[in-house]
Amino acid sequence: MRPNISPETLLTLRPSGENQARVAELIAVEHEGTISPDQVSALDEFMQLEHLRIMAKARARVRIQLQDV
């Protein structure tokens, strides 16, 4: 089952401020070299979700371009 969301709406989706802050915190801890295994897992999950969001936005842009043709 596909969610009923327009390509234009999909392009406006962004991570919440809370999630952005958490990722920044995890990246800082990673750079310090003190990241725990649980934090590595959390950061990996965030990065996978971000990859999916980027891919979905790319498909949405293509759909919009095809609609305009």
PyMOL Python script that loads the backbone (N, CA, C, O; Angstrom):
from pymol import cmd

cmd.read_pdbstr("""\
ATOM      1  N   MET A   1       0.830  -1.180   0.000  1.00  0.00           N
ATOM      2  CA  MET A   1       0.000   0.000   0.000  1.00  0.00           C
ATOM      3  C   MET A   1       0.876   1.246   0.000  1.00  0.00           C
ATOM      4  O   MET A   1       1.753   1.386   0.852  1.00  0.00           O
ATOM      5  N   ARG A   2       0.650   2.137  -0.933  1.00  0.00           N
ATOM      6  CA  ARG A   2       1.427   3.364  -1.026  1.00  0.00           C
ATOM      7  C   ARG A   2       0.725   4.501  -0.297  1.00  0.00           C
ATOM      8  O   ARG A   2      -0.495   4.639  -0.377  1.00  0.00           O
ATOM      9  N   PRO A   3       1.503   5.319   0.418  1.00  0.00           N
ATOM     10  CA  PRO A   3       0.885   6.497   1.026  1.00  0.00           C
ATOM     11  C   PRO A   3       0.473   7.481  -0.068  1.00  0.00           C
ATOM     12  O   PRO A   3       1.126   7.572  -1.107  1.00  0.00           O
ATOM     13  N   ASN A   4      -0.580   8.192   0.165  1.00  0.00           N
ATOM     14  CA  ASN A   4      -1.081   9.151  -0.810  1.00  0.00           C
ATOM     15  C   ASN A   4      -0.449  10.516  -0.535  1.00  0.00           C
ATOM     16  O   ASN A   4      -1.024  11.350   0.166  1.00  0.00           O
ATOM     17  N   ILE A   5       0.726  10.728  -1.090  1.00  0.00           N
ATOM     18  CA  ILE A   5       1.453  11.977  -0.887  1.00  0.00           C
ATOM     19  C   ILE A   5       1.921  12.477  -2.256  1.00  0.00           C
ATOM     20  O   ILE A   5       2.448  11.712  -3.064  1.00  0.00           O
ATOM     21  N   SER A   6       1.723  13.737  -2.491  1.00  0.00           N
ATOM     22  CA  SER A   6       2.116  14.289  -3.792  1.00  0.00           C
ATOM     23  C   SER A   6       3.626  14.465  -3.852  1.00  0.00           C
ATOM     24  O   SER A   6       4.274  14.622  -2.817  1.00  0.00           O
ATOM     25  N   PRO A   7       4.191  14.439  -5.057  1.00  0.00           N
ATOM     26  CA  PRO A   7       5.631  14.672  -5.188  1.00  0.00           C
ATOM     27  C   PRO A   7       6.031  16.042  -4.632  1.00  0.00           C
ATOM     28  O   PRO A   7       7.097  16.191  -4.035  1.00  0.00           O
ATOM     29  N   GLU A   8       5.179  17.022  -4.832  1.00  0.00           N
ATOM     30  CA  GLU A   8       5.481  18.379  -4.340  1.00  0.00           C
ATOM     31  C   GLU A   8       5.558  18.396  -2.810  1.00  0.00           C
ATOM     32  O   GLU A   8       6.429  19.045  -2.232  1.00  0.00           O
ATOM     33  N   THR A   9       4.643  17.679  -2.169  1.00  0.00           N
ATOM     34  CA  THR A   9       4.658  17.609  -0.705  1.00  0.00           C
ATOM     35  C   THR A   9       5.885  16.850  -0.224  1.00  0.00           C
ATOM     36  O   THR A   9       6.514  17.239   0.760  1.00  0.00           O
ATOM     37  N   LEU A  10       6.223  15.779  -0.909  1.00  0.00           N
ATOM     38  CA  LEU A  10       7.386  14.987  -0.527  1.00  0.00           C
ATOM     39  C   LEU A  10       8.654  15.843  -0.536  1.00  0.00           C
ATOM     40  O   LEU A  10       9.521  15.681   0.323  1.00  0.00           O
ATOM     41  N   LEU A  11       8.762  16.748  -1.503  1.00  0.00           N
ATOM     42  CA  LEU A  11       9.952  17.588  -1.597  1.00  0.00           C
ATOM     43  C   LEU A  11      10.099  18.533  -0.410  1.00  0.00           C
ATOM     44  O   LEU A  11      11.192  19.042  -0.162  1.00  0.00           O
ATOM     45  N   THR A  12       9.022  18.776   0.326  1.00  0.00           N
ATOM     46  CA  THR A  12       9.097  19.690   1.477  1.00  0.00           C
ATOM     47  C   THR A  12       9.470  18.980   2.775  1.00  0.00           C
ATOM     48  O   THR A  12       9.747  19.635   3.780  1.00  0.00           O
ATOM     49  N   LEU A  13       9.479  17.655   2.763  1.00  0.00           N
ATOM     50  CA  LEU A  13       9.757  16.911   3.992  1.00  0.00           C
ATOM     51  C   LEU A  13      11.219  17.049   4.410  1.00  0.00           C
ATOM     52  O   LEU A  13      12.137  16.924   3.599  1.00  0.00           O
ATOM     53  N   ARG A  14      11.400  17.310   5.700  1.00  0.00           N
ATOM     54  CA  ARG A  14      12.733  17.440   6.277  1.00  0.00           C
ATOM     55  C   ARG A  14      12.744  16.755   7.647  1.00  0.00           C
ATOM     56  O   ARG A  14      11.696  16.612   8.276  1.00  0.00           O
ATOM     57  N   PRO A  15      13.909  16.339   8.102  1.00  0.00           N
ATOM     58  CA  PRO A  15      13.985  15.788   9.457  1.00  0.00           C
ATOM     59  C   PRO A  15      13.586  16.870  10.470  1.00  0.00           C
ATOM     60  O   PRO A  15      13.798  18.060  10.236  1.00  0.00           O
ATOM     61  N   SER A  16      13.013  16.445  11.581  1.00  0.00           N
ATOM     62  CA  SER A  16      12.631  17.403  12.613  1.00  0.00           C
ATOM     63  C   SER A  16      13.884  18.047  13.213  1.00  0.00           C
ATOM     64  O   SER A  16      14.987  17.511  13.111  1.00  0.00           O
ATOM     65  N   GLY A  17      13.690  19.177  13.821  1.00  0.00           N
ATOM     66  CA  GLY A  17      14.799  19.843  14.502  1.00  0.00           C
ATOM     67  C   GLY A  17      15.423  18.950  15.565  1.00  0.00           C
ATOM     68  O   GLY A  17      16.638  18.947  15.758  1.00  0.00           O
ATOM     69  N   GLU A  18      14.577  18.200  16.246  1.00  0.00           N
ATOM     70  CA  GLU A  18      15.057  17.275  17.271  1.00  0.00           C
ATOM     71  C   GLU A  18      15.956  16.201  16.657  1.00  0.00           C
ATOM     72  O   GLU A  18      17.015  15.891  17.201  1.00  0.00           O
ATOM     73  N   ASN A  19      15.537  15.637  15.531  1.00  0.00           N
ATOM     74  CA  ASN A  19      16.358  14.618  14.869  1.00  0.00           C
ATOM     75  C   ASN A  19      17.647  15.215  14.325  1.00  0.00           C
ATOM     76  O   ASN A  19      18.699  14.582  14.410  1.00  0.00           O
ATOM     77  N   GLN A  20      17.588  16.414  13.770  1.00  0.00           N
ATOM     78  CA  GLN A  20      18.800  17.066  13.271  1.00  0.00           C
ATOM     79  C   GLN A  20      19.798  17.289  14.410  1.00  0.00           C
ATOM     80  O   GLN A  20      21.000  17.081  14.241  1.00  0.00           O
ATOM     81  N   ALA A  21      19.291  17.714  15.568  1.00  0.00           N
ATOM     82  CA  ALA A  21      20.168  17.938  16.723  1.00  0.00           C
ATOM     83  C   ALA A  21      20.777  16.629  17.203  1.00  0.00           C
ATOM     84  O   ALA A  21      21.957  16.585  17.551  1.00  0.00           O
ATOM     85  N   ARG A  22      19.987  15.567  17.227  1.00  0.00           N
ATOM     86  CA  ARG A  22      20.491  14.262  17.671  1.00  0.00           C
ATOM     87  C   ARG A  22      21.585  13.751  16.740  1.00  0.00           C
ATOM     88  O   ARG A  22      22.603  13.238  17.203  1.00  0.00           O
ATOM     89  N   VAL A  23      21.382  13.888  15.432  1.00  0.00           N
ATOM     90  CA  VAL A  23      22.402  13.455  14.468  1.00  0.00           C
ATOM     91  C   VAL A  23      23.675  14.272  14.652  1.00  0.00           C
ATOM     92  O   VAL A  23      24.773  13.716  14.635  1.00  0.00           O
ATOM     93  N   ALA A  24      23.542  15.573  14.826  1.00  0.00           N
ATOM     94  CA  ALA A  24      24.719  16.426  15.045  1.00  0.00           C
ATOM     95  C   ALA A  24      25.474  15.988  16.292  1.00  0.00           C
ATOM     96  O   ALA A  24      26.705  15.957  16.306  1.00  0.00           O
ATOM     97  N   GLU A  25      24.731  15.652  17.335  1.00  0.00           N
ATOM     98  CA  GLU A  25      25.337  15.177  18.581  1.00  0.00           C
ATOM     99  C   GLU A  25      26.086  13.860  18.352  1.00  0.00           C
ATOM    100  O   GLU A  25      27.216  13.694  18.812  1.00  0.00           O
ATOM    101  N   LEU A  26      25.455  12.937  17.644  1.00  0.00           N
ATOM    102  CA  LEU A  26      26.085  11.640  17.374  1.00  0.00           C
ATOM    103  C   LEU A  26      27.330  11.791  16.511  1.00  0.00           C
ATOM    104  O   LEU A  26      28.327  11.105  16.732  1.00  0.00           O
ATOM    105  N   ILE A  27      27.276  12.681  15.537  1.00  0.00           N
ATOM    106  CA  ILE A  27      28.446  12.916  14.681  1.00  0.00           C
ATOM    107  C   ILE A  27      29.582  13.513  15.503  1.00  0.00           C
ATOM    108  O   ILE A  27      30.741  13.141  15.318  1.00  0.00           O
ATOM    109  N   ALA A  28      29.263  14.431  16.403  1.00  0.00           N
ATOM    110  CA  ALA A  28      30.293  15.042  17.257  1.00  0.00           C
ATOM    111  C   ALA A  28      30.952  13.987  18.137  1.00  0.00           C
ATOM    112  O   ALA A  28      32.174  13.965  18.283  1.00  0.00           O
ATOM    113  N   VAL A  29      30.138  13.115  18.722  1.00  0.00           N
ATOM    114  CA  VAL A  29      30.683  12.046  19.578  1.00  0.00           C
ATOM    115  C   VAL A  29      31.542  11.098  18.745  1.00  0.00           C
ATOM    116  O   VAL A  29      32.577  10.618  19.208  1.00  0.00           O
ATOM    117  N   GLU A  30      31.107  10.834  17.516  1.00  0.00           N
ATOM    118  CA  GLU A  30      31.880   9.959  16.631  1.00  0.00           C
ATOM    119  C   GLU A  30      33.246  10.586  16.330  1.00  0.00           C
ATOM    120  O   GLU A  30      34.265   9.896  16.344  1.00  0.00           O
ATOM    121  N   HIS A  31      33.262  11.884  16.060  1.00  0.00           N
ATOM    122  CA  HIS A  31      34.523  12.572  15.754  1.00  0.00           C
ATOM    123  C   HIS A  31      35.456  12.612  16.963  1.00  0.00           C
ATOM    124  O   HIS A  31      36.678  12.618  16.815  1.00  0.00           O
ATOM    125  N   GLU A  32      34.866  12.640  18.161  1.00  0.00           N
ATOM    126  CA  GLU A  32      35.676  12.614  19.388  1.00  0.00           C
ATOM    127  C   GLU A  32      36.276  11.237  19.640  1.00  0.00           C
ATOM    128  O   GLU A  32      37.232  11.091  20.401  1.00  0.00           O
ATOM    129  N   GLY A  33      35.692  10.219  18.980  1.00  0.00           N
ATOM    130  CA  GLY A  33      36.177   8.853  19.165  1.00  0.00           C
ATOM    131  C   GLY A  33      35.623   8.164  20.392  1.00  0.00           C
ATOM    132  O   GLY A  33      36.157   7.147  20.835  1.00  0.00           O
ATOM    133  N   THR A  34      34.545   8.720  20.949  1.00  0.00           N
ATOM    134  CA  THR A  34      33.970   8.137  22.172  1.00  0.00           C
ATOM    135  C   THR A  34      32.565   7.581  21.941  1.00  0.00           C
ATOM    136  O   THR A  34      31.790   7.441  22.887  1.00  0.00           O
ATOM    137  N   ILE A  35      32.241   7.270  20.705  1.00  0.00           N
ATOM    138  CA  ILE A  35      30.900   6.797  20.366  1.00  0.00           C
ATOM    139  C   ILE A  35      30.716   5.351  20.822  1.00  0.00           C
ATOM    140  O   ILE A  35      31.587   4.504  20.619  1.00  0.00           O
ATOM    141  N   SER A  36      29.571   5.087  21.439  1.00  0.00           N
ATOM    142  CA  SER A  36      29.268   3.739  21.924  1.00  0.00           C
ATOM    143  C   SER A  36      28.640   2.910  20.804  1.00  0.00           C
ATOM    144  O   SER A  36      28.196   3.469  19.801  1.00  0.00           O
ATOM    145  N   PRO A  37      28.598   1.592  20.962  1.00  0.00           N
ATOM    146  CA  PRO A  37      27.951   0.749  19.947  1.00  0.00           C
ATOM    147  C   PRO A  37      26.475   1.124  19.727  1.00  0.00           C
ATOM    148  O   PRO A  37      25.999   1.108  18.592  1.00  0.00           O
ATOM    149  N   ASP A  38      25.757   1.458  20.792  1.00  0.00           N
ATOM    150  CA  ASP A  38      24.360   1.870  20.637  1.00  0.00           C
ATOM    151  C   ASP A  38      24.252   3.173  19.844  1.00  0.00           C
ATOM    152  O   ASP A  38      23.343   3.340  19.030  1.00  0.00           O
ATOM    153  N   GLN A  39      25.178   4.084  20.086  1.00  0.00           N
ATOM    154  CA  GLN A  39      25.174   5.344  19.348  1.00  0.00           C
ATOM    155  C   GLN A  39      25.525   5.120  17.878  1.00  0.00           C
ATOM    156  O   GLN A  39      24.971   5.783  17.002  1.00  0.00           O
ATOM    157  N   VAL A  40      26.439   4.192  17.603  1.00  0.00           N
ATOM    158  CA  VAL A  40      26.777   3.846  16.216  1.00  0.00           C
ATOM    159  C   VAL A  40      25.538   3.321  15.504  1.00  0.00           C
ATOM    160  O   VAL A  40      25.264   3.687  14.361  1.00  0.00           O
ATOM    161  N   SER A  41      24.794   2.460  16.190  1.00  0.00           N
ATOM    162  CA  SER A  41      23.566   1.907  15.600  1.00  0.00           C
ATOM    163  C   SER A  41      22.549   3.008  15.323  1.00  0.00           C
ATOM    164  O   SER A  41      21.918   3.022  14.266  1.00  0.00           O
ATOM    165  N   ALA A  42      22.389   3.922  16.263  1.00  0.00           N
ATOM    166  CA  ALA A  42      21.440   5.019  16.087  1.00  0.00           C
ATOM    167  C   ALA A  42      21.855   5.904  14.916  1.00  0.00           C
ATOM    168  O   ALA A  42      21.013   6.296  14.107  1.00  0.00           O
ATOM    169  N   LEU A  43      23.131   6.218  14.819  1.00  0.00           N
ATOM    170  CA  LEU A  43      23.629   7.045  13.724  1.00  0.00           C
ATOM    171  C   LEU A  43      23.448   6.334  12.391  1.00  0.00           C
ATOM    172  O   LEU A  43      23.054   6.961  11.407  1.00  0.00           O
ATOM    173  N   ASP A  44      23.728   5.041  12.345  1.00  0.00           N
ATOM    174  CA  ASP A  44      23.522   4.268  11.117  1.00  0.00           C
ATOM    175  C   ASP A  44      22.059   4.303  10.680  1.00  0.00           C
ATOM    176  O   ASP A  44      21.769   4.443   9.492  1.00  0.00           O
ATOM    177  N   GLU A  45      21.140   4.178  11.635  1.00  0.00           N
ATOM    178  CA  GLU A  45      19.713   4.233  11.304  1.00  0.00           C
ATOM    179  C   GLU A  45      19.332   5.592  10.730  1.00  0.00           C
ATOM    180  O   GLU A  45      18.622   5.672   9.728  1.00  0.00           O
ATOM    181  N   PHE A  46      19.804   6.655  11.364  1.00  0.00           N
ATOM    182  CA  PHE A  46      19.534   8.004  10.854  1.00  0.00           C
ATOM    183  C   PHE A  46      20.066   8.165   9.435  1.00  0.00           C
ATOM    184  O   PHE A  46      19.402   8.740   8.573  1.00  0.00           O
ATOM    185  N   MET A  47      21.274   7.649   9.203  1.00  0.00           N
ATOM    186  CA  MET A  47      21.888   7.793   7.881  1.00  0.00           C
ATOM    187  C   MET A  47      21.123   6.993   6.829  1.00  0.00           C
ATOM    188  O   MET A  47      20.968   7.456   5.699  1.00  0.00           O
ATOM    189  N   GLN A  48      20.648   5.810   7.181  1.00  0.00           N
ATOM    190  CA  GLN A  48      19.849   5.015   6.248  1.00  0.00           C
ATOM    191  C   GLN A  48      18.539   5.724   5.912  1.00  0.00           C
ATOM    192  O   GLN A  48      18.124   5.762   4.753  1.00  0.00           O
ATOM    193  N   LEU A  49      17.892   6.283   6.931  1.00  0.00           N
ATOM    194  CA  LEU A  49      16.654   7.027   6.691  1.00  0.00           C
ATOM    195  C   LEU A  49      16.894   8.255   5.819  1.00  0.00           C
ATOM    196  O   LEU A  49      16.082   8.577   4.953  1.00  0.00           O
ATOM    197  N   GLU A  50      18.001   8.929   6.050  1.00  0.00           N
ATOM    198  CA  GLU A  50      18.331  10.100   5.234  1.00  0.00           C
ATOM    199  C   GLU A  50      18.567   9.692   3.785  1.00  0.00           C
ATOM    200  O   GLU A  50      18.152  10.396   2.865  1.00  0.00           O
ATOM    201  N   HIS A  51      19.225   8.569   3.582  1.00  0.00           N
ATOM    202  CA  HIS A  51      19.445   8.072   2.222  1.00  0.00           C
ATOM    203  C   HIS A  51      18.105   7.798   1.536  1.00  0.00           C
ATOM    204  O   HIS A  51      17.909   8.169   0.379  1.00  0.00           O
ATOM    205  N   LEU A  52      17.190   7.151   2.248  1.00  0.00           N
ATOM    206  CA  LEU A  52      15.867   6.869   1.677  1.00  0.00           C
ATOM    207  C   LEU A  52      15.122   8.158   1.353  1.00  0.00           C
ATOM    208  O   LEU A  52      14.450   8.247   0.326  1.00  0.00           O
ATOM    209  N   ARG A  53      15.239   9.159   2.228  1.00  0.00           N
ATOM    210  CA  ARG A  53      14.580  10.444   1.991  1.00  0.00           C
ATOM    211  C   ARG A  53      15.134  11.103   0.737  1.00  0.00           C
ATOM    212  O   ARG A  53      14.375  11.649  -0.064  1.00  0.00           O
ATOM    213  N   ILE A  54      16.439  11.058   0.562  1.00  0.00           N
ATOM    214  CA  ILE A  54      17.081  11.649  -0.616  1.00  0.00           C
ATOM    215  C   ILE A  54      16.627  10.928  -1.880  1.00  0.00           C
ATOM    216  O   ILE A  54      16.327  11.566  -2.890  1.00  0.00           O
ATOM    217  N   MET A  55      16.577   9.611  -1.825  1.00  0.00           N
ATOM    218  CA  MET A  55      16.147   8.839  -2.993  1.00  0.00           C
ATOM    219  C   MET A  55      14.678   9.128  -3.327  1.00  0.00           C
ATOM    220  O   MET A  55      14.325   9.264  -4.498  1.00  0.00           O
ATOM    221  N   ALA A  56      13.834   9.221  -2.315  1.00  0.00           N
ATOM    222  CA  ALA A  56      12.418   9.515  -2.550  1.00  0.00           C
ATOM    223  C   ALA A  56      12.254  10.896  -3.174  1.00  0.00           C
ATOM    224  O   ALA A  56      11.421  11.085  -4.060  1.00  0.00           O
ATOM    225  N   LYS A  57      13.044  11.857  -2.713  1.00  0.00           N
ATOM    226  CA  LYS A  57      12.976  13.204  -3.286  1.00  0.00           C
ATOM    227  C   LYS A  57      13.445  13.207  -4.736  1.00  0.00           C
ATOM    228  O   LYS A  57      12.890  13.928  -5.565  1.00  0.00           O
ATOM    229  N   ALA A  58      14.450  12.418  -5.043  1.00  0.00           N
ATOM    230  CA  ALA A  58      14.930  12.339  -6.432  1.00  0.00           C
ATOM    231  C   ALA A  58      13.827  11.784  -7.331  1.00  0.00           C
ATOM    232  O   ALA A  58      13.603  12.292  -8.430  1.00  0.00           O
ATOM    233  N   ARG A  59      13.147  10.753  -6.870  1.00  0.00           N
ATOM    234  CA  ARG A  59      12.037  10.190  -7.661  1.00  0.00           C
ATOM    235  C   ARG A  59      10.907  11.197  -7.801  1.00  0.00           C
ATOM    236  O   ARG A  59      10.277  11.285  -8.855  1.00  0.00           O
ATOM    237  N   ALA A  60      10.649  11.952  -6.752  1.00  0.00           N
ATOM    238  CA  ALA A  60       9.588  12.963  -6.807  1.00  0.00           C
ATOM    239  C   ALA A  60       9.918  14.035  -7.842  1.00  0.00           C
ATOM    240  O   ALA A  60       9.042  14.486  -8.582  1.00  0.00           O
ATOM    241  N   ARG A  61      11.189  14.440  -7.889  1.00  0.00           N
ATOM    242  CA  ARG A  61      11.598  15.442  -8.884  1.00  0.00           C
ATOM    243  C   ARG A  61      11.389  14.918 -10.307  1.00  0.00           C
ATOM    244  O   ARG A  61      10.934  15.655 -11.182  1.00  0.00           O
ATOM    245  N   VAL A  62      11.718  13.659 -10.533  1.00  0.00           N
ATOM    246  CA  VAL A  62      11.513  13.047 -11.850  1.00  0.00           C
ATOM    247  C   VAL A  62      10.028  13.035 -12.184  1.00  0.00           C
ATOM    248  O   VAL A  62       9.639  13.381 -13.300  1.00  0.00           O
ATOM    249  N   ARG A  63       9.192  12.638 -11.221  1.00  0.00           N
ATOM    250  CA  ARG A  63       7.742  12.602 -11.470  1.00  0.00           C
ATOM    251  C   ARG A  63       7.217  13.992 -11.830  1.00  0.00           C
ATOM    252  O   ARG A  63       6.380  14.132 -12.722  1.00  0.00           O
ATOM    253  N   ILE A  64       7.703  15.004 -11.143  1.00  0.00           N
ATOM    254  CA  ILE A  64       7.262  16.374 -11.437  1.00  0.00           C
ATOM    255  C   ILE A  64       7.688  16.775 -12.830  1.00  0.00           C
ATOM    256  O   ILE A  64       6.907  17.371 -13.572  1.00  0.00           O
ATOM    257  N   GLN A  65       8.919  16.457 -13.194  1.00  0.00           N
ATOM    258  CA  GLN A  65       9.402  16.783 -14.538  1.00  0.00           C
ATOM    259  C   GLN A  65       8.589  16.066 -15.598  1.00  0.00           C
ATOM    260  O   GLN A  65       8.278  16.652 -16.635  1.00  0.00           O
ATOM    261  N   LEU A  66       8.239  14.812 -15.363  1.00  0.00           N
ATOM    262  CA  LEU A  66       7.451  14.056 -16.337  1.00  0.00           C
ATOM    263  C   LEU A  66       6.030  14.608 -16.462  1.00  0.00           C
ATOM    264  O   LEU A  66       5.434  14.546 -17.537  1.00  0.00           O
ATOM    265  N   GLN A  67       5.491  15.140 -15.379  1.00  0.00           N
ATOM    266  CA  GLN A  67       4.170  15.748 -15.410  1.00  0.00           C
ATOM    267  C   GLN A  67       4.174  17.020 -16.265  1.00  0.00           C
ATOM    268  O   GLN A  67       3.178  17.355 -16.906  1.00  0.00           O
ATOM    269  N   ASP A  68       5.298  17.709 -16.259  1.00  0.00           N
ATOM    270  CA  ASP A  68       5.421  18.968 -16.985  1.00  0.00           C
ATOM    271  C   ASP A  68       5.640  18.780 -18.496  1.00  0.00           C
ATOM    272  O   ASP A  68       5.533  19.735 -19.264  1.00  0.00           O
ATOM    273  N   VAL A  69       5.944  17.554 -18.910  1.00  0.00           N
ATOM    274  CA  VAL A  69       6.228  17.295 -20.338  1.00  0.00           C
ATOM    275  C   VAL A  69       4.953  17.175 -21.123  1.00  0.00           C
ATOM    276  O   VAL A  69       4.992  16.958 -22.334  1.00  0.00           O
TER     277      VAL A  69
END
""", "prot")
cmd.dss("prot")
cmd.show_as("cartoon", "prot")
cmd.util.cbc("prot")
cmd.orient("prot")
